[in-house]
Every structure is written in structure tokens, then in C-alpha cells.
Amino acid sequence: MAKRDYYEVLGVARGAGEDEIKKAYRKVAMQFHPDRNPGDKDAESRFKEATEAYEVLREADKRARYDQFGHAGAGGGAGGGAGGGAGYDFSGSGFDLADALRAFMRDFGGTGGSGFEDLFGGGGGGGGGARGPGRGDDLQVRLPLTLEEISAGVEKKIRVKHLKRCATCEGRGGKGEKSCTQCHGRGQVRRVQQTMFGQFVNVSACPRCEGEGSIVNEPCRACGGDGRASETETVSVKVPPGVASGNYIPLRGLGDAGRRSGPAGDLVVLIEEKEHDVFERHGDDLVVDVPVSFVTLALGGKVEVPMLGGQAHTLDVTAGTASGHATRLRGKGLAGLRGGRGDMLVRLLVWVPTKLTGAERKLLEELRRGEGFKAPRPSRSLFERVKDAFGG
């Protein structure tokens, strides 16, 4: 079954503000909260669906990726570090009721009830256990690119400072291990909170062992028991043609290493497009303004149109062409991210000289007295032609 649109789930418009989204989520979540609908699987599903939508739309980065790529962009393609947040996984594999309740508790005080202790891994008599070494943080770097690089695609070298596995202790953090005295090896601590809806049991990672359940007997002097050390290295990233500002490229496992041999996070490369001196970009199309003398527009002729990469295209100008006339050159724009190539839109703008010789001025004075050089009166049809030429 296809996922519903997140805006539809919360009942808000795409342009809704942060406060409106939060208010809408609270209304839906309170309506379908498990405490108010015990044993109702449909309500539980609606509660999780609303929380999933809220966790994406509440943050600008996640929301932008969702608006651009839909559910594929919200599925963790760039890892949690790109979007921030609480670290919940809404890609479809790791999301459950416990995650939804934690998210609701975070922003609205929750409505746990005594029956939810087991859902958080805190009940059930002696089970639970430590979570083990956690995953390292995702990192984000910005990569500025020129239009020329975007058009052709490019491979870039970037310098990254991140946490790598400590070479001295090989990531173990030290010698020997013993059970954490605070959580007794569970890796979790529980906190009971009383709310207007009843008692809520909150389970979080143990602050002493950071959720691992154990601590080292003799911490490594090089890394202080963390199992990681800061290191700067150069990595390569291949950028395909046609990317745009806001697109991102995840490099798996190149973020920070996890503590004590935990898996590494990702490095997220965020694309930034540099403003071009000549061309204006509209999707895969390019727009360029070409100054042309009045004589060429009146009599016709040829003009040189610049292209990306330094080459030029010769354009034939028909006699009597008006200033602002736009000509479309098919396939002369940018390569598309999903194939194909955009167009080049050439706008011909009359160029007026600011310095004239005496002979040139005399010639223009004679032309001004001619009937053919008297400008027409303003009219709506003339305005519409100019507006169409400029894409208004």
C-alpha cells in the first residue's frame, strides 16, 4: 500500500508554517493515541503515520528533501545527520510504536501509561540487555560548484575532519571491560514521569556508559577511553551532471566512527551552486542576455552567443527584430540529472552607444527625421510582446 502524502496525513497545506504543523500533529496524535484507543490497531497505525509525517515536516532540511524527492527523500538517503532531529528511522524498517511515543513525549509531554514499559525495552523481568556500541554521527560538508562543473559533472577532492578508530587501542577504548554500575549492564536507565494522562515510563541510554552496558577498566591514554581520535583526510566525491543547490550526495561510512568500535556514520555532501557572471539558470534551461546594436536588429545580421565552456554559437538575426526578442536554442542548456539536456534562451537586447563621433551623431540626426524612425505610440499589444519575450 502506497504511503499517503505527509501534508495530507496532518491535514495542512504545503506552505504551512512550523507552528501550524505542530498544532495539526498534536490534534491528530491526541485523537489516535494508544492510551485513548486501547487495542485499536488502526488507531495505532494512524498515530505512527502522523508522527512519521511530523518528524519529517518539522525540520527544514528533511522537509526540503521531502518536497523535492517525496518519500524517497525522507527515507534517510542522507542519514540522520543531514536532517538533524531525534534520530528516528522512518525509512520503513526501524519505525515502531516506541519511536512514535518517544517523539510525542519529547514535544508534548507524552501519554505513556503503565502498559507501555515493555514497548520501550524496560520491562519483562531481566531481558533488555545492553545496546552495544552506537553508530557514529553523520557529518555534512558544503560543496560549491560552478555552472561549468555542474554541466559536465566533476570529481572533487574534499578535506574532512572526522573521528577515526583510535590506532593505539584499535577502537576498543582501553583494556578490559566491566559491567556499568549505573545501569547494571542494561545500557538503559528508566525514569518515571507523572502526566495528566497517567504514569509514563521513559527509557533512555545510560549516561555513564552511553548505552553500551559496559565500561573499560583501563582507559586508553591516547583517546581517553572513547576509542576514537580526530583525523583529517582527503576524500573523493563524484558529482553527476545536472545537480542543483540543495541536492546532496551521501558517502557511506565516512562520517564519525562510533565509540569503541561502533559503526561509522555517513558524510553528506551538500551541493551549492555558484552564481554565474553570464548565465541565469532555470532548471535545466539557461538564459543569456546578448547586447546587439540597433543596426543589426533593424537590418538583420549575425551575433555570437556565448556557451558554457567558452565556445560560441552564431545566431542569425532577422531584419526588424525587436529588443527583448527571445530565441530558444534546443539542447544547448544543461545536462539533466535524469538524462536529456535543457535549452538555451537567448534574449537580444538593444545596445545604445554612449560615445559618438561627430559623423556618427550627424548621421543619427538625419535618421531621426525620417518617417521610418519615429517610435509608435504606447499600446497594450506592444507591452504584451515585450512581456512574452521576457517570460512574464
The 8 nearest C-alpha neighbors of each residue, nearest first, counted from 0:
[[1, 2, 3, 91, 4, 48, 44, 70],
 [2, 0, 3, 4, 70, 91, 5, 69],
 [1, 3, 0, 4, 70, 5, 48, 8],
 [4, 2, 5, 1, 8, 7, 6, 48],
 [3, 5, 7, 6, 8, 2, 70, 69],
 [4, 6, 52, 8, 7, 3, 9, 56],
 [7, 5, 11, 9, 8, 4, 10, 12],
 [6, 8, 10, 4, 5, 9, 11, 3],
 [7, 9, 5, 6, 10, 49, 4, 3],
 [10, 8, 6, 7, 11, 23, 24, 49],
 [9, 11, 7, 8, 6, 23, 12, 5],
 [12, 10, 6, 9, 15, 7, 13, 20],
 [11, 13, 15, 14, 6, 10, 7, 9],
 [14, 12, 15, 6, 11, 66, 16, 7],
 [13, 15, 12, 16, 11, 6, 17, 19],
 [16, 14, 12, 13, 19, 11, 20, 17],
 [15, 17, 19, 18, 20, 14, 21, 13],
 [16, 18, 20, 19, 21, 57, 15, 56],
 [19, 17, 21, 20, 16, 22, 15, 23],
 [18, 20, 22, 16, 21, 17, 15, 23],
 [21, 19, 23, 17, 18, 22, 24, 16],
 [20, 22, 18, 24, 19, 23, 25, 17],
 [21, 23, 19, 25, 20, 24, 18, 26],
 [24, 22, 20, 26, 21, 25, 9, 19],
 [25, 23, 21, 27, 26, 22, 28, 9],
 [24, 26, 28, 22, 23, 27, 29, 21],
 [25, 27, 23, 24, 29, 28, 30, 22],
 [28, 26, 30, 24, 29, 25, 31, 23],
 [29, 27, 25, 31, 30, 46, 32, 26],
 [28, 30, 32, 26, 27, 31, 25, 35],
 [29, 31, 27, 28, 32, 26, 35, 46],
 [30, 32, 42, 46, 28, 29, 33, 27],
 [31, 33, 29, 34, 35, 28, 30, 46],
 [34, 32, 36, 35, 37, 43, 31, 42],
 [35, 33, 32, 36, 37, 110, 112, 111],
 [34, 36, 33, 32, 37, 31, 30, 29],
 [35, 37, 33, 39, 34, 38, 32, 42],
 [38, 36, 33, 39, 34, 35, 40, 32],
 [37, 39, 40, 36, 33, 43, 42, 41],
 [38, 40, 42, 36, 41, 37, 43, 33],
 [41, 39, 43, 42, 38, 44, 37, 36],
 [40, 42, 44, 43, 39, 45, 46, 31],
 [43, 41, 31, 45, 44, 39, 40, 46],
 [44, 42, 40, 46, 41, 45, 33, 47],
 [43, 45, 41, 47, 42, 46, 48, 40],
 [46, 44, 48, 42, 43, 47, 49, 41],
 [45, 47, 43, 49, 31, 44, 28, 48],
 [46, 48, 50, 44, 45, 49, 99, 51],
 [47, 49, 45, 51, 46, 50, 44, 52],
 [50, 48, 52, 46, 51, 47, 45, 8],
 [51, 49, 53, 47, 52, 48, 99, 54],
 [50, 52, 48, 54, 49, 53, 47, 89],
 [53, 51, 5, 49, 50, 55, 54, 56],
 [52, 54, 50, 56, 55, 51, 57, 49],
 [55, 53, 51, 52, 57, 56, 50, 58],
 [54, 56, 61, 53, 52, 57, 62, 58],
 [57, 55, 62, 53, 58, 54, 52, 61],
 [56, 58, 54, 53, 55, 17, 59, 20],
 [59, 57, 56, 61, 60, 62, 55, 82],
 [58, 60, 62, 61, 63, 57, 56, 82],
 [61, 59, 82, 63, 62, 58, 64, 81],
 [62, 60, 82, 64, 55, 63, 58, 59],
 [61, 63, 56, 65, 59, 60, 64, 55],
 [62, 64, 66, 60, 65, 61, 59, 67],
 [65, 63, 67, 72, 61, 62, 66, 68],
 [64, 66, 69, 62, 72, 73, 68, 67],
 [67, 65, 63, 64, 69, 68, 62, 72],
 [68, 66, 64, 65, 69, 63, 72, 62],
 [67, 69, 72, 65, 64, 71, 66, 70],
 [70, 68, 65, 71, 72, 66, 67, 73],
 [69, 71, 73, 72, 65, 74, 68, 2],
 [72, 70, 74, 69, 73, 68, 76, 65],
 [71, 73, 68, 65, 64, 70, 69, 74],
 [74, 72, 70, 65, 71, 75, 61, 64],
 [75, 73, 90, 71, 72, 76, 89, 70],
 [74, 76, 78, 77, 73, 90, 79, 72],
 [77, 75, 78, 74, 72, 249, 73, 71],
 [78, 76, 249, 75, 81, 267, 79, 248],
 [79, 77, 75, 80, 76, 81, 265, 137],
 [78, 80, 81, 82, 83, 86, 75, 137],
 [79, 81, 137, 83, 82, 78, 138, 136],
 [82, 80, 79, 83, 77, 78, 139, 267],
 [81, 83, 60, 61, 80, 79, 84, 58],
 [82, 84, 80, 79, 81, 85, 86, 58],
 [85, 83, 86, 82, 79, 58, 54, 87],
 [84, 86, 87, 83, 102, 79, 54, 105],
 [85, 87, 84, 79, 88, 83, 80, 78],
 [88, 86, 85, 89, 98, 94, 84, 79],
 [87, 89, 90, 93, 94, 86, 75, 91],
 [90, 88, 91, 94, 74, 51, 87, 93],
 [91, 89, 74, 88, 92, 75, 93, 73],
 [90, 92, 89, 94, 93, 88, 74, 95],
 [91, 93, 90, 94, 89, 88, 95, 74],
 [92, 94, 88, 91, 95, 89, 90, 87],
 [95, 93, 89, 88, 92, 91, 98, 87],
 [94, 96, 97, 98, 93, 99, 47, 92],
 [95, 97, 99, 98, 100, 47, 94, 43],
 [96, 98, 100, 99, 95, 118, 119, 101],
 [99, 97, 101, 96, 100, 95, 102, 94],
 [100, 98, 96, 102, 97, 101, 47, 50],
 [99, 101, 103, 97, 102, 98, 104, 96],
 [102, 100, 104, 98, 103, 99, 105, 97],
 [101, 103, 105, 99, 100, 104, 98, 106],
 [104, 102, 100, 105, 101, 109, 106, 107],
 [109, 103, 105, 108, 101, 107, 102, 106],
 [106, 104, 102, 103, 107, 101, 108, 109],
 [107, 105, 104, 103, 108, 102, 109, 101],
 [108, 106, 104, 109, 103, 105, 25, 102],
 [107, 109, 104, 106, 105, 110, 103, 194],
 [104, 110, 108, 103, 107, 111, 100, 105],
 [111, 109, 196, 112, 199, 34, 197, 108],
 [110, 112, 199, 109, 115, 198, 113, 200],
 [113, 111, 198, 199, 114, 197, 115, 110],
 [112, 114, 115, 198, 116, 199, 111, 200],
 [113, 115, 112, 116, 117, 111, 118, 199],
 [116, 114, 118, 117, 113, 112, 111, 119],
 [115, 117, 118, 122, 119, 121, 114, 200],
 [118, 116, 122, 120, 119, 121, 115, 123],
 [117, 119, 115, 116, 120, 97, 121, 96],
 [120, 118, 117, 121, 116, 97, 202, 115],
 [119, 121, 117, 118, 127, 122, 116, 202],
 [120, 122, 119, 117, 116, 127, 202, 123],
 [123, 121, 117, 116, 124, 120, 126, 119],
 [122, 124, 126, 117, 125, 121, 120, 127],
 [123, 125, 122, 126, 121, 127, 117, 120],
 [124, 126, 123, 127, 122, 128, 121, 185],
 [127, 125, 128, 124, 123, 122, 120, 121],
 [126, 128, 120, 185, 121, 125, 129, 122],
 [127, 129, 185, 126, 184, 186, 130, 212],
 [130, 128, 186, 185, 212, 211, 131, 184],
 [129, 131, 211, 210, 186, 128, 132, 212],
 [130, 132, 211, 129, 133, 210, 212, 186],
 [133, 131, 261, 211, 258, 259, 260, 257],
 [134, 132, 261, 257, 131, 135, 258, 262],
 [133, 135, 257, 262, 261, 263, 264, 136],
 [257, 134, 136, 264, 263, 256, 255, 262],
 [137, 135, 264, 255, 254, 138, 80, 134],
 [136, 138, 80, 264, 265, 254, 266, 255],
 [139, 137, 266, 254, 80, 267, 265, 136],
 [140, 138, 267, 266, 268, 81, 141, 137],
 [139, 141, 268, 269, 267, 142, 138, 266],
 [142, 140, 269, 268, 270, 143, 271, 139],
 [141, 143, 270, 271, 269, 144, 268, 140],
 [144, 142, 271, 272, 273, 270, 141, 145],
 [145, 143, 272, 273, 148, 271, 142, 149],
 [144, 146, 148, 273, 147, 272, 149, 143],
 [147, 145, 149, 148, 150, 144, 275, 273],
 [146, 148, 150, 145, 149, 307, 151, 308],
 [149, 147, 145, 151, 146, 150, 152, 153],
 [150, 148, 146, 240, 152, 147, 241, 151],
 [149, 151, 147, 333, 240, 148, 334, 241],
 [152, 150, 240, 148, 149, 147, 153, 334],
 [153, 151, 240, 239, 149, 148, 238, 150],
 [152, 154, 238, 148, 237, 155, 151, 239],
 [153, 155, 237, 236, 238, 235, 156, 152],
 [156, 154, 236, 235, 153, 157, 237, 238],
 [155, 157, 235, 234, 233, 236, 158, 154],
 [158, 156, 233, 234, 159, 155, 235, 236],
 [159, 157, 233, 232, 234, 231, 160, 156],
 [160, 158, 231, 232, 161, 233, 157, 234],
 [161, 159, 231, 230, 232, 158, 229, 162],
 [160, 162, 255, 229, 230, 159, 231, 254],
 [161, 163, 229, 255, 228, 256, 227, 230],
 [164, 162, 256, 227, 228, 229, 165, 230],
 [163, 165, 227, 170, 226, 166, 256, 228],
 [166, 164, 227, 170, 228, 226, 169, 167],
 [165, 167, 169, 168, 164, 170, 228, 227],
 [168, 166, 165, 169, 221, 219, 170, 222],
 [167, 169, 170, 171, 166, 173, 165, 172],
 [170, 168, 166, 165, 167, 171, 164, 226],
 [169, 171, 226, 260, 164, 165, 259, 168],
 [170, 172, 259, 226, 168, 173, 169, 260],
 [173, 171, 224, 226, 225, 219, 259, 170],
 [172, 174, 219, 218, 217, 171, 224, 168],
 [173, 175, 217, 216, 215, 218, 176, 172],
 [176, 174, 216, 215, 217, 173, 177, 214],
 [175, 177, 215, 216, 214, 213, 174, 178],
 [178, 176, 213, 214, 215, 179, 216, 175],
 [177, 179, 213, 184, 183, 212, 180, 214],
 [178, 180, 213, 183, 184, 212, 181, 214],
 [181, 179, 183, 182, 178, 184, 213, 207],
 [180, 182, 179, 183, 207, 205, 184, 188],
 [181, 183, 185, 184, 180, 179, 186, 188],
 [184, 182, 180, 179, 185, 181, 178, 212],
 [183, 185, 212, 178, 179, 182, 186, 129],
 [186, 184, 128, 129, 212, 187, 182, 183],
 [185, 187, 212, 210, 129, 211, 205, 184],
 [188, 186, 204, 205, 185, 203, 210, 182],
 [187, 189, 205, 203, 202, 182, 204, 190],
 [190, 188, 202, 201, 203, 200, 191, 187],
 [189, 191, 201, 200, 202, 192, 188, 203],
 [192, 190, 200, 199, 201, 189, 193, 198],
 [193, 191, 199, 198, 200, 194, 190, 201],
 [192, 194, 198, 197, 199, 191, 195, 196],
 [195, 193, 197, 196, 198, 192, 110, 199],
 [194, 196, 197, 193, 110, 198, 108, 109],
 [197, 195, 194, 110, 198, 112, 111, 193],
 [196, 198, 194, 112, 195, 193, 199, 110],
 [197, 199, 193, 112, 113, 192, 194, 111],
 [198, 200, 111, 192, 112, 191, 193, 113],
 [201, 199, 191, 190, 116, 192, 202, 189],
 [200, 202, 190, 189, 191, 199, 203, 192],
 [201, 203, 189, 188, 119, 190, 187, 200],
 [204, 202, 187, 188, 205, 189, 201, 210],
 [205, 203, 210, 187, 209, 186, 206, 188],
 [204, 206, 187, 210, 209, 188, 186, 207],
 [207, 205, 209, 208, 204, 210, 188, 187],
 [206, 208, 205, 209, 181, 179, 210, 182],
 [207, 209, 210, 211, 205, 206, 212, 214],
 [210, 208, 206, 205, 207, 211, 204, 186],
 [209, 211, 186, 204, 205, 208, 212, 130],
 [210, 212, 131, 186, 132, 129, 130, 208],
 [211, 213, 186, 184, 129, 185, 179, 210],
 [214, 212, 178, 179, 177, 211, 184, 208],
 [213, 215, 176, 177, 179, 208, 178, 216],
 [216, 214, 176, 175, 217, 218, 173, 177],
 [215, 217, 175, 176, 174, 218, 177, 214],
 [216, 218, 174, 173, 215, 219, 175, 224],
 [219, 217, 173, 224, 223, 172, 215, 220],
 [220, 218, 173, 224, 223, 172, 221, 222],
 [221, 219, 223, 222, 218, 224, 173, 167],
 [220, 222, 219, 223, 167, 165, 228, 224],
 [221, 223, 224, 225, 220, 219, 226, 227],
 [224, 222, 220, 219, 225, 218, 221, 172],
 [225, 223, 172, 218, 219, 222, 226, 173],
 [224, 226, 172, 227, 222, 223, 258, 259],
 [225, 227, 172, 170, 259, 165, 171, 224],
 [228, 226, 165, 164, 163, 225, 162, 222],
 [227, 229, 165, 162, 163, 222, 164, 230],
 [230, 228, 162, 161, 163, 160, 227, 231],
 [229, 231, 160, 161, 162, 163, 228, 232],
 [232, 230, 160, 159, 161, 158, 229, 233],
 [233, 231, 159, 158, 234, 230, 160, 161],
 [232, 234, 158, 157, 159, 156, 235, 231],
 [233, 235, 157, 156, 158, 232, 236, 159],
 [234, 236, 156, 155, 157, 237, 154, 233],
 [237, 235, 155, 154, 238, 156, 234, 157],
 [238, 236, 154, 153, 239, 155, 235, 152],
 [237, 239, 153, 152, 154, 236, 240, 155],
 [238, 240, 152, 237, 241, 242, 153, 336],
 [241, 239, 152, 150, 149, 151, 336, 242],
 [240, 242, 336, 335, 334, 149, 150, 333],
 [243, 241, 240, 336, 149, 246, 239, 244],
 [244, 242, 246, 245, 272, 270, 241, 271],
 [243, 245, 271, 270, 272, 246, 242, 269],
 [244, 246, 270, 243, 247, 269, 271, 64],
 [247, 245, 270, 244, 243, 269, 242, 248],
 [246, 248, 269, 268, 270, 245, 267, 249],
 [247, 249, 268, 267, 250, 269, 77, 246],
 [250, 248, 267, 77, 266, 251, 268, 265],
 [251, 249, 266, 265, 253, 267, 252, 248],
 [250, 252, 265, 253, 249, 266, 264, 254],
 [251, 253, 265, 263, 264, 254, 250, 266],
 [254, 252, 265, 266, 251, 250, 264, 255],
 [255, 253, 265, 264, 266, 137, 138, 252],
 [256, 254, 162, 135, 136, 161, 263, 264],
 [257, 255, 263, 135, 163, 162, 262, 164],
 [135, 258, 256, 261, 134, 262, 263, 133],
 [257, 259, 261, 226, 225, 260, 132, 227],
 [258, 260, 226, 171, 170, 172, 261, 225],
 [261, 259, 170, 258, 257, 171, 262, 132],
 [260, 262, 257, 132, 258, 133, 134, 259],
 [263, 261, 134, 257, 256, 135, 260, 264],
 [264, 262, 256, 135, 252, 257, 255, 134],
 [263, 265, 254, 137, 135, 136, 252, 255],
 [266, 264, 254, 251, 137, 252, 253, 250],
 [265, 267, 254, 138, 250, 253, 137, 139],
 [266, 268, 249, 139, 248, 77, 138, 250],
 [269, 267, 248, 140, 247, 141, 139, 249],
 [268, 270, 247, 141, 142, 140, 246, 267],
 [271, 269, 142, 244, 246, 245, 247, 141],
 [270, 272, 244, 143, 142, 144, 273, 269],
 [273, 271, 144, 244, 143, 145, 243, 274],
 [274, 272, 145, 144, 143, 275, 271, 146],
 [273, 275, 272, 276, 145, 146, 279, 278],
 [276, 274, 277, 278, 273, 146, 279, 145],
 [275, 277, 278, 274, 279, 273, 287, 146],
 [278, 276, 275, 287, 279, 288, 305, 286],
 [279, 277, 287, 275, 286, 285, 276, 280],
 [278, 280, 286, 285, 287, 281, 277, 275],
 [279, 281, 285, 284, 282, 286, 278, 283],
 [282, 280, 284, 285, 283, 279, 286, 341],
 [281, 283, 284, 280, 285, 341, 243, 333],
 [282, 284, 341, 333, 335, 281, 332, 334],
 [285, 283, 341, 342, 332, 281, 282, 343],
 [284, 286, 280, 343, 332, 279, 281, 344],
 [287, 285, 344, 279, 278, 343, 345, 280],
 [286, 288, 278, 345, 346, 289, 344, 277],
 [287, 289, 346, 345, 347, 290, 348, 286],
 [288, 290, 347, 346, 348, 291, 287, 345],
 [291, 289, 348, 350, 349, 347, 288, 292],
 [292, 290, 349, 350, 348, 347, 289, 293],
 [291, 293, 350, 294, 295, 349, 296, 290],
 [292, 294, 296, 295, 349, 297, 291, 350],
 [293, 295, 297, 292, 296, 298, 299, 291],
 [296, 294, 299, 298, 292, 297, 300, 293],
 [297, 295, 320, 293, 299, 294, 319, 298],
 [296, 298, 319, 294, 318, 295, 299, 293],
 [299, 297, 318, 295, 296, 294, 319, 300],
 [300, 318, 298, 317, 295, 316, 296, 297],
 [299, 301, 316, 295, 315, 298, 317, 302],
 [300, 302, 315, 314, 316, 313, 303, 299],
 [303, 301, 314, 313, 304, 315, 300, 316],
 [302, 304, 313, 312, 311, 314, 305, 301],
 [303, 305, 312, 311, 313, 302, 306, 314],
 [306, 304, 311, 310, 312, 303, 309, 307],
 [307, 305, 311, 310, 309, 308, 304, 312],
 [306, 308, 309, 147, 310, 305, 146, 150],
 [307, 309, 310, 306, 147, 305, 311, 150],
 [310, 308, 307, 306, 311, 305, 147, 312],
 [309, 311, 306, 308, 305, 307, 312, 304],
 [312, 310, 305, 306, 304, 303, 313, 309],
 [311, 313, 304, 303, 314, 305, 306, 310],
 [312, 314, 303, 302, 304, 301, 311, 315],
 [313, 315, 302, 301, 303, 312, 316, 304],
 [316, 314, 301, 300, 317, 302, 313, 299],
 [317, 315, 299, 300, 301, 314, 318, 296],
 [316, 318, 299, 320, 319, 315, 300, 296],
 [299, 319, 317, 298, 297, 320, 296, 316],
 [318, 320, 297, 296, 317, 321, 298, 299],
 [321, 319, 296, 318, 317, 297, 322, 324],
 [322, 320, 324, 323, 319, 296, 347, 297],
 [321, 323, 348, 349, 324, 347, 320, 296],
 [322, 324, 348, 347, 346, 388, 321, 325],
 [325, 323, 388, 347, 322, 346, 321, 326],
 [324, 326, 346, 345, 388, 323, 347, 344],
 [325, 327, 345, 344, 346, 328, 324, 347],
 [326, 328, 344, 343, 329, 345, 342, 325],
 [327, 329, 343, 342, 331, 344, 330, 326],
 [330, 328, 342, 331, 327, 343, 341, 332],
 [329, 331, 342, 341, 340, 332, 328, 343],
 [330, 332, 342, 343, 329, 328, 341, 333],
 [333, 331, 342, 341, 343, 284, 285, 330],
 [334, 332, 283, 150, 341, 340, 335, 284],
 [333, 335, 340, 241, 150, 240, 339, 341],
 [336, 334, 241, 338, 340, 337, 339, 283],
 [335, 337, 241, 338, 240, 242, 334, 239],
 [338, 336, 335, 339, 241, 334, 240, 340],
 [339, 337, 335, 336, 340, 334, 241, 240],
 [338, 340, 335, 334, 341, 337, 336, 330],
 [339, 341, 334, 335, 330, 333, 332, 283],
 [340, 342, 332, 283, 284, 333, 330, 334],
 [343, 341, 332, 329, 330, 284, 331, 328],
 [342, 344, 332, 285, 328, 331, 327, 284],
 [343, 345, 327, 286, 326, 285, 328, 287],
 [346, 344, 326, 287, 325, 286, 288, 327],
 [347, 345, 325, 288, 324, 323, 289, 287],
 [348, 346, 289, 323, 324, 322, 290, 288],
 [347, 349, 322, 290, 323, 291, 289, 346],
 [350, 348, 291, 322, 292, 293, 290, 351],
 [349, 351, 292, 290, 291, 348, 352, 293],
 [350, 352, 349, 353, 292, 293, 291, 290],
 [353, 351, 354, 350, 355, 292, 293, 349],
 [352, 354, 351, 355, 350, 356, 360, 359],
 [353, 355, 352, 356, 351, 360, 359, 357],
 [356, 354, 359, 360, 357, 353, 352, 358],
 [357, 355, 359, 358, 360, 354, 361, 362],
 [356, 358, 360, 359, 361, 355, 362, 354],
 [357, 359, 361, 356, 360, 362, 355, 363],
 [360, 358, 362, 356, 361, 357, 355, 363],
 [359, 361, 363, 357, 362, 358, 355, 364],
 [362, 360, 364, 358, 359, 363, 357, 365],
 [361, 363, 359, 365, 364, 360, 358, 366],
 [362, 364, 366, 360, 365, 361, 367, 359],
 [365, 363, 361, 367, 362, 366, 360, 368],
 [364, 366, 362, 363, 367, 368, 361, 369],
 [367, 365, 363, 369, 368, 364, 362, 372],
 [368, 366, 364, 369, 365, 372, 363, 373],
 [369, 367, 366, 365, 370, 364, 372, 373],
 [368, 370, 366, 367, 371, 372, 365, 373],
 [371, 369, 372, 373, 368, 367, 366, 374],
 [370, 372, 369, 373, 366, 374, 367, 368],
 [373, 371, 370, 369, 367, 374, 366, 368],
 [372, 374, 370, 371, 375, 367, 369, 368],
 [373, 375, 372, 376, 371, 377, 370, 367],
 [376, 374, 377, 373, 378, 381, 372, 371],
 [375, 377, 378, 374, 381, 373, 379, 380],
 [378, 376, 375, 381, 379, 382, 380, 374],
 [379, 377, 381, 380, 376, 382, 375, 383],
 [378, 380, 382, 381, 383, 377, 384, 385],
 [381, 379, 383, 382, 378, 384, 377, 385],
 [380, 382, 384, 378, 379, 383, 385, 377],
 [383, 381, 379, 385, 380, 384, 386, 378],
 [382, 384, 386, 380, 385, 381, 387, 379],
 [385, 383, 387, 381, 382, 386, 388, 380],
 [384, 386, 388, 382, 383, 387, 323, 389],
 [387, 385, 391, 383, 389, 388, 384, 382],
 [388, 386, 390, 384, 389, 385, 391, 383],
 [387, 389, 385, 324, 325, 386, 390, 323],
 [390, 388, 386, 387, 391, 385, 323, 325],
 [389, 391, 387, 388, 386, 385, 325, 384],
 [390, 386, 389, 387, 388, 385, 383, 384]]
